[in-house]
Structure formats: structure tokens, C-alpha cells
Amino acid sequence: MDAIKCPMKSFYYGVKTKARVLRVIFMGTPMFAVPTLARIVDSGYKVSAVYSQPPRRSGRGMEKKKSPVHQYAEKAGLPVFTPTSLRSTEIELQFSDHMADVVVVVAYGLILPRPILKSPLFGCLNLHASKLPRWRGAAPIQRAIIAGDIETALTVMRMDEGLDTGPVCLRESTPIGPNTTAGELHNQLSESGASLMIQALLALQLGSLEFKPQSEENVTYAVKIEKSETRLHFSKSAQEVHNHIRGLSPSPSAWFIAPSTISRDKIKVLRSEIVDGSDAQLAPPGTILDERLTVACTSGAIRFVQLQRSGKKPLSLEEFIRGFIIPQGTRLS
């Protein structure tokens, strides 16, 4: 772990809080945030409130479903609040009534206005899954893999009114393997992030948590993944196509349409591998080079390793080609 020390006076001005249990408000929504909330509860902190996104309609029946954080909080007997916005006097007063020492934010999904940021005694600590200032924004895990990064990080920062621009107190680097998917990295960072946030809270209790402003050089933004980005384009290099597949796996998933001569199925590709592309240079990009679904790219070739037809379960390559043949020479547009 790389703990970032700041020579300037601590944000906490030497206040010691070790004598009493910290009162925490937790703000988070997806499964990524659940391990951090669980560790905070298990560590004995007083969670006075949990804020999460409101239940959303999803699935075939379009029934309203509570977020993973909401579900965990209810099972733990914690009070849950699900406002659609934090920008009202009523919400601000409700928030301040919790008398929180600190707010912990992990993938909450709503902008925190200034009155909310200033409400807790020691401010708001955010866990972000990137090496800030690289990949500020909504999709840091996916964007790092799609870009071909070989390393990312977990960062704990004090929130301000900018988009992931606050000063940093703790950072822990994590390598990204050449075949690591977004789902695998998500799960790893989710668990590691819980431990890092507990370290931050312990340092806060000791009055030793210090911050360093982020650099404004080499800033990049991890904008939300749009549906229009998920279709595969083999006019890129094999490495780029491979990164695209693993960066969107398992959700929302990269995909291609099986040619009309076979079916109009949307085929999701969950895993791939880069293979010898010597034959690929003789075929247009997108051409199926053999019966094992090796596909030519602009430079090099990839092979699909795990696929999923619409409405079906994910299959290995061997399972897939036993029931669905895409002939050699077929070109995927």
C-alpha cells in the first residue's frame, strides 16, 4: 500500500476521535459497495444511516428491485434512505440529523451537493477504483481494461464538489493481468477496497489521516459505457478487440451478429485469446479463419473462448461449436 503523506497541516487539525465510536453514514448502491459496508459494520462502527439509489424496475417482469446495498442494509437492521436527489432542504436537514462524524461513499451514483459534503464532522471519504487522477468518473474498471492498462489502483480521497477531484489519503496499486476481465477485477477490488477503507477509518480515529492534492496532469475520464460501444469491430487490432471483450465481460458484454445465412442471433463474447495471426493478413477483418472461431482483425487474430447466445447460458468454445456452427470463411460485419 502506498500511503500518501502531506506536509501541510492535517485536514483533521489534530482532533482525536479514538475515545468514542465513529458515527458513519454509508452511501452506496451496487454489489461493489457491499463488502465495504459489511466490513464497517463488522468492525463495530456505528452506522447511523445507509443511503442508496431507489429501487429500479428490471428483469423480464420489470419488477422493482432494491439495490444490493439496500438489501444488505435491511438484513443488517440498518435504516435505509433512497432519495432520488439530495438537493432539497428537507433532505439536507434529514442528513444532518444523523449527526455523522464521517460519510463513506462507494459507487453511490448521485452527486453530493455542498451542504451534504459539509455536513459530517470529518467530511466524506470516497473509495474509487482507479489510480486517480487517471479514470475519474463512472466506469474506471472497464475503461482501464479497454485501454489496455497493466495496472490500476484503489484510492481513498476526501470528496469535494468536483468529479473525483478531491485530495487523496490512501492508495493501493493492483496489477491487471493480460486476460483479466472487468468482472474479475471488480470482485478483487471490491474486497480489497473494504480493507483499505477500514485502514482510513482507523487512521481517522487516531487523527493521523492526511491528504495530498491530486495532480492535474494526465487526467483521464471513465465515462459510462454506452450500448453503442458494445458491438465488436474487427477493424481494430487483435489486442484492441481482446481488450474490448474482457473490458465488457460479463456485463454489458461485447457482441456480434451471426450472419443472416445462419441466424440473426446476437452472440455475446465473454472471453477471448490472442492467437497467431499469420493467416489473418490474407483475409478481410472479421473473417472466420477456422472451425475454432479464430477471427481475423486488422492486425493479428483472436479466438473466442466463451460465448453466449441470446437467452442462453454462457458456453465454452467447445460447447458452443457443438450446437452452433459458423463456417470457415464467414465474415462477421
KABEL-V877276 format. One record per pair of residues at least 24 apart in sequence whose ideal C-beta (glycine too) atoms are under 10 Angstrom apart, sorted by the first residue. I is the first residue (numbers start at 1). J is the second residue. If there is no record, write none. Layout:
i=(I,I)
j=(J,J)
This chain:
i=(1,1,1,1,1,1,1,1,1,1,2,2,2,2,2,2,2,2,3,3,3,3,3,3,3,3,3,3,3,3,4,4,4,4,4,4,4,4,4,4,4,4,4,5,5,5,5,5,6,6,6,6,6,6,6,6,7,7,8,8,8,8,8,9,10,10,10,10,10,10,11,11,11,11,11,11,11,11,11,12,12,12,12,12,12,12,12,12,12,12,13,14,14,15,15,15,15,15,16,16,16,16,17,17,17,17,17,17,17,17,17,18,18,18,18,18,19,20,20,20,21,21,21,21,22,22,22,22,22,22,22,22,22,22,22,22,22,22,23,23,23,23,23,23,23,23,23,23,24,24,24,24,24,24,24,24,24,24,24,24,25,25,25,25,25,25,25,25,25,25,25,25,25,25,25,25,25,26,26,26,26,26,26,26,26,26,26,26,26,26,26,26,26,27,27,27,27,27,27,27,27,27,27,27,27,27,27,27,27,27,27,27,28,28,28,28,28,28,28,28,28,28,28,28,28,28,28,29,29,29,29,29,29,29,29,29,29,29,29,29,29,30,30,30,30,30,30,30,30,30,31,31,31,31,31,31,31,31,31,32,32,32,32,32,32,32,32,32,32,32,32,32,33,33,33,33,33,33,33,33,33,33,33,33,33,33,34,34,34,34,34,34,34,34,34,34,35,35,35,35,35,35,35,35,35,35,35,36,36,36,36,36,36,36,36,36,36,36,36,36,36,37,37,37,37,37,37,37,37,37,37,38,38,38,38,39,39,39,39,39,39,39,39,40,40,40,40,40,40,41,41,41,41,41,42,42,42,43,43,43,43,43,45,45,45,45,45,45,46,46,47,47,47,47,47,47,47,47,48,48,48,48,48,48,48,49,49,49,49,49,49,49,49,49,49,49,50,50,50,50,50,50,50,51,51,51,51,51,51,51,51,51,51,51,51,51,51,51,52,52,52,52,52,52,52,53,53,53,53,53,53,53,54,54,54,54,55,67,67,69,69,69,83,84,85,85,85,86,86,86,86,86,86,86,87,87,87,87,87,87,88,88,89,91,91,92,92,92,93,95,95,96,100,101,101,101,102,102,102,102,102,102,103,104,104,104,104,104,105,105,105,106,106,106,106,107,107,107,109,111,111,112,112,112,113,114,114,116,117,117,117,117,117,122,122,122,122,122,123,123,123,123,123,123,124,124,124,124,124,125,125,125,125,125,125,125,125,125,125,125,125,126,126,126,126,126,126,126,126,126,127,127,127,127,127,127,127,127,127,127,127,127,127,128,128,128,128,128,128,128,128,128,128,128,128,128,129,129,129,129,129,129,129,129,129,129,129,129,130,130,130,130,130,130,130,131,131,131,131,131,131,131,132,132,132,132,132,132,132,132,132,132,132,132,133,133,133,133,133,133,133,133,133,133,133,134,134,134,134,134,134,135,135,135,135,135,135,136,136,136,136,136,136,136,136,136,136,137,137,137,137,137,137,137,138,138,138,138,138,138,138,139,139,139,139,139,139,139,139,140,140,140,140,140,140,141,141,141,141,141,141,141,141,141,141,141,141,141,142,142,142,142,142,142,142,142,142,142,142,142,142,142,142,142,143,143,143,143,143,143,143,143,144,144,144,144,144,144,144,144,144,145,145,145,145,145,145,145,145,145,145,145,145,145,145,145,146,146,146,146,146,146,146,146,146,146,146,146,147,147,147,147,147,148,148,148,148,148,148,148,148,149,149,149,149,149,150,150,150,150,150,151,151,152,152,152,152,152,153,153,153,154,154,154,154,154,154,154,154,154,155,155,155,156,156,156,156,156,156,156,156,156,157,157,157,157,157,158,158,158,162,163,164,164,164,164,165,165,165,165,166,166,166,167,167,167,167,167,168,168,168,168,168,168,169,169,169,169,169,169,169,169,169,169,170,170,170,170,170,170,170,170,171,171,172,172,176,177,178,178,178,178,178,178,179,179,179,179,179,179,179,179,180,180,180,181,181,181,181,181,181,181,181,181,182,182,182,182,182,182,182,182,182,183,183,183,183,183,183,184,184,184,185,185,186,186,225,225,226,227,229,230,230,230,230,231,231,231,231,231,232,232,232,232,232,232,232,232,232,232,232,232,232,233,233,233,233,233,233,234,234,234,234,234,234,234,234,234,234,234,234,234,234,235,235,235,235,235,236,236,236,236,236,237,237,237,237,237,237,237,237,238,238,238,238,238,238,238,238,238,238,238,238,238,238,238,238,239,239,239,239,239,240,240,240,240,240,241,241,241,241,241,241,241,241,241,241,241,242,242,242,242,242,242,242,242,242,242,243,243,244,244,244,245,245,245,245,245,245,245,245,245,246,246,246,246,249,249,250,250,250,253,253,253,255,255,255,256,256,256,256,256,256,256,257,257,258,258,258,258,258,259,259,259,259,259,259,259,260,261,261,261,262,262,262,262,262,263,263,263,263,264,265,265,265,265,265,266,266,266,266,267,267,267,267,267,267,267,267,267,267,267,268,268,268,268,268,268,268,269,269,269,269,269,269,269,269,270,270,270,270,270,270,270,271,271,271,271,271,271,271,271,272,272,272,272,272,272,272,273,273,273,273,273,273,274,274,274,274,275,275,275,275,276,276,276,277,277,283,283,284,285,285,285,286,286,286,286,287,287,287,287,287,288,288,288,288,288,288,288,289,289,290,290,291,291,291,291,291,292,292,292,292,293,293,293,293,293,293,293,293,293,294,295,295,295,295,296,296)
j=(153,154,170,171,172,173,192,195,196,199,131,153,155,168,170,171,172,173,156,168,169,170,171,172,199,200,203,208,209,210,155,156,157,167,168,169,170,171,210,211,212,213,214,169,208,210,211,212,167,168,169,209,210,211,212,213,210,212,167,210,211,212,213,210,169,207,208,209,210,211,122,123,158,167,169,204,209,210,211,121,122,123,203,204,206,207,208,209,210,211,207,207,208,101,121,122,204,207,205,206,207,208,101,102,121,122,201,204,205,206,207,202,204,205,206,207,205,46,101,205,45,46,101,205,46,47,48,100,101,102,104,120,121,122,201,202,204,205,47,48,49,98,99,100,101,102,120,121,48,49,50,98,100,101,102,103,104,120,125,201,49,50,51,81,95,98,99,100,101,102,103,104,105,116,119,120,124,50,51,52,69,72,73,78,80,100,102,103,104,105,106,108,197,51,52,53,69,81,86,95,103,104,105,106,107,108,109,110,112,116,124,126,52,53,67,68,69,70,72,73,104,105,106,107,108,109,127,53,54,56,66,67,68,69,70,82,106,107,108,109,110,67,68,69,106,107,108,109,186,190,67,68,69,71,72,107,186,187,190,68,69,106,107,127,129,141,186,187,189,190,191,193,67,68,69,72,104,105,106,107,108,109,127,190,193,194,67,68,69,71,72,73,106,107,190,194,72,106,187,189,190,191,192,193,194,195,197,69,104,105,106,107,127,190,191,193,194,195,196,197,198,68,69,72,73,76,78,104,106,194,197,72,73,76,194,191,193,194,195,196,197,198,201,104,106,194,197,198,201,72,73,76,77,78,76,194,198,194,197,198,201,202,101,102,104,198,201,205,100,101,73,76,77,78,79,98,100,104,78,79,97,98,99,100,101,73,78,79,80,81,94,95,97,98,100,103,74,76,78,79,80,81,82,79,80,81,82,83,86,91,95,98,103,105,108,110,112,116,80,81,82,83,108,109,110,82,83,84,107,108,109,110,81,82,83,84,82,108,109,106,107,108,110,110,110,111,113,110,111,112,113,115,116,117,111,112,113,114,115,116,113,115,115,115,116,116,118,119,119,119,120,120,124,201,204,205,158,200,201,204,205,209,159,156,197,198,200,201,157,159,197,190,193,194,197,138,190,193,138,161,163,159,160,161,161,160,161,159,158,159,160,161,166,158,201,204,207,209,158,159,160,166,204,211,157,158,159,160,166,156,157,158,159,166,169,170,197,200,201,204,209,155,156,157,158,159,160,164,166,197,154,155,156,157,170,189,190,192,193,194,196,197,200,153,154,155,156,157,159,164,166,168,171,189,193,222,153,154,155,174,185,186,188,189,190,192,193,222,154,155,164,171,189,220,222,155,168,171,172,173,174,218,156,157,164,165,166,167,168,171,214,215,219,220,164,165,168,214,215,216,217,218,219,220,221,215,218,219,220,221,222,164,219,220,221,222,223,162,163,164,165,214,219,220,221,222,223,163,164,220,221,222,223,224,163,164,221,222,223,224,225,182,221,222,223,224,225,226,247,164,185,189,220,221,222,176,180,181,182,183,184,185,186,188,189,190,222,247,181,182,183,185,186,222,224,225,229,244,246,247,248,249,251,252,182,220,221,222,223,224,225,247,174,176,180,182,185,220,222,243,247,176,177,180,181,182,184,185,242,243,244,245,246,247,248,249,182,222,225,229,240,243,244,245,246,247,248,254,220,222,240,243,247,176,178,239,240,242,243,244,247,175,176,220,243,247,175,176,177,178,180,175,176,176,180,185,188,189,189,192,196,188,189,190,192,193,194,195,196,197,193,196,214,193,196,197,199,200,201,203,209,211,200,211,212,213,214,200,209,211,214,221,214,219,221,222,213,214,216,219,211,213,214,210,211,212,213,214,210,211,212,213,214,215,196,199,200,203,204,208,209,210,211,212,196,197,199,200,203,209,210,211,196,212,196,199,246,246,239,242,243,246,273,274,242,245,246,271,272,273,274,305,246,247,249,245,246,247,248,249,250,270,271,306,225,245,246,247,248,249,250,251,252,246,248,249,250,251,270,246,249,250,246,247,250,251,251,252,252,252,254,254,255,266,268,255,256,257,266,333,256,257,267,268,269,272,286,295,297,302,304,332,333,285,286,297,298,332,333,280,284,285,286,287,295,296,297,298,301,302,331,332,333,284,285,286,297,298,285,297,298,299,300,274,277,285,297,298,299,300,302,272,273,274,275,277,280,285,295,296,297,298,299,300,301,302,303,274,297,299,300,302,297,298,299,300,302,269,272,274,285,286,295,297,298,300,301,302,269,271,272,273,274,275,297,300,302,303,272,274,269,272,302,269,270,271,272,273,302,304,305,306,270,271,272,273,306,314,306,308,314,307,308,314,307,308,310,286,295,304,307,326,332,333,332,333,309,324,326,330,332,288,326,327,330,331,332,333,333,326,327,330,324,325,326,327,330,309,310,324,326,310,309,310,311,312,324,308,309,310,311,293,304,307,308,309,310,312,320,324,326,332,306,307,308,309,310,312,314,293,295,302,304,305,306,307,308,304,305,306,307,308,314,315,303,304,305,306,307,314,316,317,302,303,304,305,306,307,317,301,302,303,304,305,317,300,301,302,303,300,301,302,303,300,301,303,301,302,329,331,331,331,332,333,330,331,332,333,328,329,330,331,332,326,327,328,329,330,331,332,328,329,328,329,321,325,326,327,328,317,318,321,328,317,320,321,324,325,326,328,330,332,328,326,330,331,332,331,332)
